[in-house]
Amino acid sequence: METSIAVFKGKEIRKKIHNKEWWFVVEDVVLALIDSSDPKQYTQRMKQRDPELGKGWVQIVHTLLIDTSGRPQKMNCANTEGIFRIIQSVPSPKAEPRRSPRGSVPLDAS
């Protein structure tokens, strides 16, 4: 399945359909919400700060093959519900408007 690009606040977020639902690249979403250039390290610290997220990470995040500029690569992805759970753990003013009380958004947020 081909990878699509969504844009949030000028940042590209890669997404693809997997099992009939949108899955988003976690690194892209986190990078769009933080002021750091190292989303992988930020994600590790985020899992330490939020033990519940850390424990549930393997249920929320799955490795999917994502098209990149070079070649397809395995990347950490989460579906819409998982992305909202991750966003809830980002202490950033940029994350505030994206938090959903019900955890539901349209499937195509592009």
C-alpha positions, 0 to 999 in steps of 0.5 A, a space after each residue: 500500500 502506498 504511503 501518503 503525506 499529510 501536512 500539519 503546521 507545515 510539517 509533513 506526516 507520513 501515513 498509510 492505510 493498514 488493515 483498513 485504517 490510517 496509520 501515522 509515522 510516530 516520529 513525524 507526529 512527535 516532530 510536528 509537536 515539539 521544538 526538538 530535532 530528535 523525536 526518537 530521544 524525545 519519545 524515549 523520554 516521553 515513555 519514561 515520564 508516562 509509565 502507562 504509555 511505556 507499558 502500552 507502547 507495544 500495543 499502540 505502536 507497530 512497525 510498518 513499511 513506509 515509503 521514503 525518499 530512498 527506499 521503503 523503511 520499517 518505521 514506528 506507526 500508530 493508528 488514529 486512536 494510538 496517535 491521540 494517546 501519544 499526543 496526550 503525553 506530549 507536554 506542548 502547547 502545539 499538542 493542545 488543539 489536537 487532543 480529543 476528548 473522545 479520541 475520534 477524528 475523521 479518517 482522512 485528516 489531510 
